[in-house]
Amino acid sequence: MKYKAVIFDLDGTLLDTLDDIKDSVNKTMREFNLKEQSRDEVKAHVGNGSAKLIELSIPDGINNINFDKILNYYSNWYESHCNIKTAPYPGIISCMEKLKASEISCAVVSNKPQSAVTELSQLYFAELASVAIGESPGIRRKPAPDTVIKAMEMLNADPAKTVYVGDSEVDIKTAEAAGIDCISVLWGFRSREELLQNGASVLAEDAGELISALGL
């Protein structure tokens, strides 16, 4: 068998979280009398954590005098509204069930705050992914390899037999930094062209192609 461990990104890979993120961003924008963001704008800004999302969504970015207040409001609102419209992508649950049946370990590693990663992973993947790591103080977020390396340690996984599955350029860079293979999915937040421009080598159009790429 090609892989013994699979580490998944969350947003845009396992779960379609975009509408809940967009709604939380725009609730925050309204609260601070700022311009609301379109779905495409939010989609383009997702992937590098909440702070980067807010930085790219407001005038003057991180230099905005209210940046910390805006970020805190967004984080608190999203934490309590992260599962209103969110749902797994088609075929994802059955894919993970096949991995479990094949005794392949699974983990979730995301730049989403740890509280939301824990909540969503327990809700959707409690029996399918034994490790769920999000953004938290003291550990660098993706594309630094730290969270992926931590997941491999928790899974007792061999990097040579581990693959990272994600939907963005951040995930490609993360896998490269961690020294593991990467499969880029095409149903998430980045286009085929963007992924190829950022070095994607294995692409999956749907869950069936992902299963094949995983060697199942």
C-alpha positions as CSV (number, residue, x, y, z in Angstrom):
1,M,0.0,0.0,0.0
2,K,1.4,3.4,-1.0
3,Y,0.5,5.4,2.1
4,K,-0.1,4.5,5.8
5,A,-1.1,8.0,6.9
6,V,-3.2,10.7,5.3
7,I,-3.3,14.3,6.7
8,F,-6.1,16.4,5.4
9,D,-6.6,20.2,5.3
10,L,-10.1,21.1,6.5
11,D,-11.5,24.2,4.7
12,G,-12.0,23.6,1.0
13,T,-10.8,20.0,1.3
14,L,-12.9,18.0,3.8
15,L,-15.6,20.6,4.5
16,D,-17.2,23.4,2.5
17,T,-17.0,26.1,5.1
18,L,-17.0,29.1,2.8
19,D,-20.5,30.4,3.4
20,D,-20.2,30.3,7.2
21,I,-16.8,32.1,6.9
22,K,-18.3,34.7,4.6
23,D,-21.3,35.3,6.8
24,S,-19.1,35.7,9.8
25,V,-16.7,38.1,8.0
26,N,-19.7,40.2,6.8
27,K,-21.3,40.2,10.3
28,T,-18.0,41.6,11.5
29,M,-17.8,44.2,8.7
30,R,-21.3,45.4,9.5
31,E,-20.4,45.7,13.2
32,F,-17.5,48.0,12.4
33,N,-19.2,49.9,9.5
34,L,-16.9,48.4,6.9
35,K,-17.5,47.2,3.4
36,E,-18.9,43.7,3.1
37,Q,-16.9,41.1,1.2
38,S,-18.2,39.1,-1.7
39,R,-18.1,35.3,-1.7
40,D,-15.2,35.3,-4.2
41,E,-13.3,37.9,-2.2
42,V,-13.5,35.7,1.0
43,K,-12.7,32.6,-1.0
44,A,-9.5,34.2,-2.2
45,H,-8.5,35.3,1.3
46,V,-9.1,32.0,3.1
47,G,-6.2,29.6,3.8
48,N,-3.7,31.5,5.9
49,G,-5.6,31.8,9.2
50,S,-8.1,34.2,10.7
51,A,-5.7,37.1,11.2
52,K,-4.7,37.1,7.5
53,L,-8.3,36.8,6.5
54,I,-9.2,39.9,8.4
55,E,-6.1,41.7,7.3
56,L,-7.1,41.2,3.7
57,S,-10.7,42.2,4.3
58,I,-10.3,45.6,5.9
59,P,-8.9,49.0,5.0
60,D,-5.2,49.4,6.0
61,G,-5.0,45.7,6.9
62,I,-3.0,45.0,10.0
63,N,-2.3,48.7,10.4
64,N,-6.0,49.4,10.9
65,I,-6.3,51.1,14.3
66,N,-9.1,48.6,15.2
67,F,-7.5,45.5,13.8
68,D,-7.3,43.6,17.1
69,K,-10.9,44.4,18.0
70,I,-12.1,43.4,14.5
71,L,-10.2,40.1,14.6
72,N,-11.4,39.3,18.1
73,Y,-15.0,40.0,17.1
74,Y,-14.7,37.8,14.0
75,S,-13.0,35.0,15.9
76,N,-15.6,34.9,18.6
77,W,-18.6,35.2,16.2
78,Y,-17.2,32.5,13.9
79,E,-16.5,30.1,16.8
80,S,-20.2,30.1,17.7
81,H,-21.4,30.1,14.1
82,C,-19.0,27.8,12.3
83,N,-21.5,25.0,11.5
84,I,-24.6,26.8,10.2
85,K,-24.1,26.0,6.4
86,T,-20.9,23.9,6.6
87,A,-21.0,20.4,5.2
88,P,-18.6,17.7,4.0
89,Y,-17.9,17.7,0.3
90,P,-19.5,14.8,-1.7
91,G,-17.8,11.5,-1.2
92,I,-15.4,12.7,1.5
93,I,-17.0,10.6,4.3
94,S,-16.9,7.4,2.3
95,C,-13.3,8.1,1.3
96,M,-12.3,8.4,4.9
97,E,-14.2,5.3,5.7
98,K,-12.3,3.4,3.1
99,L,-9.0,4.7,4.6
100,K,-10.1,3.5,8.0
101,A,-11.1,0.1,6.7
102,S,-7.7,-0.2,5.1
103,E,-6.0,0.7,8.5
104,I,-4.6,4.0,7.1
105,S,-4.4,6.6,9.9
106,C,-6.0,10.0,9.3
107,A,-5.5,13.5,10.7
108,V,-6.8,16.9,10.2
109,V,-4.4,19.9,10.1
110,S,-5.8,23.4,9.5
111,N,-4.9,27.1,9.9
112,K,-8.4,27.5,11.3
113,P,-8.5,28.2,15.1
114,Q,-8.1,25.1,17.2
115,S,-11.5,25.5,18.8
116,A,-13.3,25.4,15.5
117,V,-11.1,22.5,14.2
118,T,-11.9,20.5,17.3
119,E,-15.6,21.2,17.1
120,L,-16.0,20.4,13.4
121,S,-13.7,17.4,13.5
122,Q,-15.5,15.8,16.4
123,L,-18.9,16.5,14.7
124,Y,-18.0,15.1,11.2
125,F,-14.9,12.9,11.6
126,A,-14.8,11.7,15.2
127,E,-14.5,8.0,14.2
128,L,-12.4,8.7,11.1
129,A,-9.6,11.1,12.1
130,S,-7.7,10.5,15.4
131,V,-5.8,13.8,15.3
132,A,-7.1,17.3,14.7
133,I,-4.7,20.3,14.9
134,G,-5.6,23.9,14.3
135,E,-4.0,27.3,14.9
136,S,-2.9,27.8,18.5
137,P,-0.2,29.9,20.3
138,G,3.3,28.5,20.3
139,I,3.2,26.6,17.1
140,R,3.7,28.1,13.6
141,R,0.8,27.7,11.2
142,K,1.0,26.4,7.7
143,P,3.0,26.8,5.4
144,A,5.5,26.1,8.1
145,P,5.6,22.3,8.6
146,D,5.2,22.4,12.4
147,T,1.6,21.3,12.6
148,V,2.0,18.6,10.0
149,I,5.1,17.3,11.8
150,K,3.2,17.3,15.1
151,A,0.4,15.3,13.4
152,M,2.9,12.7,12.1
153,E,4.4,12.4,15.5
154,M,1.0,11.8,17.1
155,L,0.1,9.3,14.4
156,N,3.6,7.7,14.7
157,A,3.7,8.1,10.9
158,D,6.7,7.6,8.6
159,P,7.0,10.7,6.4
160,A,7.9,8.5,3.4
161,K,4.5,6.9,3.8
162,T,2.5,10.0,4.6
163,V,0.6,12.3,2.2
164,Y,-1.0,15.7,2.7
165,V,-4.3,16.4,1.0
166,G,-5.3,20.1,0.5
167,D,-6.8,22.6,-1.9
168,S,-4.4,25.5,-1.9
169,E,-0.9,26.8,-2.5
170,V,-0.4,26.9,1.2
171,D,-1.0,23.1,1.4
172,I,1.5,22.5,-1.4
173,K,4.2,24.5,0.4
174,T,3.4,22.9,3.7
175,A,3.8,19.4,2.3
176,E,7.1,20.4,0.7
177,A,8.4,21.9,3.9
178,A,7.4,18.7,5.8
179,G,9.1,16.5,3.2
180,I,5.9,14.5,2.3
181,D,3.8,14.0,-0.8
182,C,0.9,16.2,-1.6
183,I,-2.4,15.7,-3.4
184,S,-4.3,18.8,-4.5
185,V,-8.0,18.7,-4.7
186,L,-9.9,20.7,-7.3
187,W,-13.3,21.2,-5.5
188,G,-11.9,23.7,-3.0
189,F,-10.9,27.4,-2.9
190,R,-8.3,27.5,-5.6
191,S,-8.4,26.8,-9.4
192,R,-6.5,24.2,-11.3
193,E,-4.4,26.9,-12.8
194,E,-3.5,28.4,-9.4
195,L,-2.5,25.0,-8.1
196,L,-0.4,24.1,-11.1
197,Q,1.3,27.5,-11.0
198,N,2.3,26.8,-7.4
199,G,3.8,23.4,-8.1
200,A,0.9,20.9,-7.8
201,S,1.9,17.5,-9.2
202,V,-1.0,15.3,-8.3
203,L,-4.6,16.6,-8.8
204,A,-7.9,15.1,-7.8
205,E,-11.1,16.3,-9.5
206,D,-13.5,14.5,-7.1
207,A,-13.4,12.0,-4.2
208,G,-13.2,9.1,-6.6
209,E,-10.0,10.4,-8.1
210,L,-8.7,11.1,-4.6
211,I,-9.3,7.5,-3.6
212,S,-7.4,6.4,-6.7
213,A,-4.5,8.8,-6.0
214,L,-4.3,7.4,-2.5
215,G,-3.8,3.9,-4.0
216,L,-7.0,2.4,-2.6
